[in-house]
């Protein structure tokens, strides 16, 4: 296994991502002891530069991070850790520590997927009157028919070489599929495993 290249303080940065969405949750520092603890326990441990001690993520809040995978970059000086996050990752109560946009826009990026997923889960757990999503949840036939309908409209737009229409219809298809997946409770881990089998 490639050995870690620690800095002069014996640390290496770790980027932590959600294992299902690849959303960046946080960045923290890891020393050799924290690294070994992660391999032994299967949960994230970091080095606190302010407190000068090892800490396990969620040791006080209960918002632990179960490690799904750890990777190292080509220079062996940065870790990438994919986790199953319990509760919010940020101490502010936000799902991710990266919330403030200081340049450009996140519109047109995949950040909408985890955001939409959280809204759909909330609508399922806390139904809201007048919500179209809740209407679909309450009518399984309509919910399923919409997935089929939007799939058909998407491929027709592709066939017509109409990019604007295809983008609109694909957005509809993704939304309605996410509604159906959320309502059914289908584990996305299983979907990704099946997709991995198609890497041929």
Secondary structure, DSSP 4 states (H G I P E B T S, - for coil): -PPP---TTS-EEEEEEETTT--EEEEEEE-HHHHHHHHHHSB-EEEETTTTEEEETTTTT---EEEEEEEE-TTS-EEEEEEEE-S-SSTTS-S-S-----SS--TTSTHHHHHHHHHHHHHHHS--TT-HHHHHHH-HHHHHHHHHHHHHHHHHHHHTT-HHHHHHHHHHHHHHHHHHHHHHT--HHHHHHHHHTT--
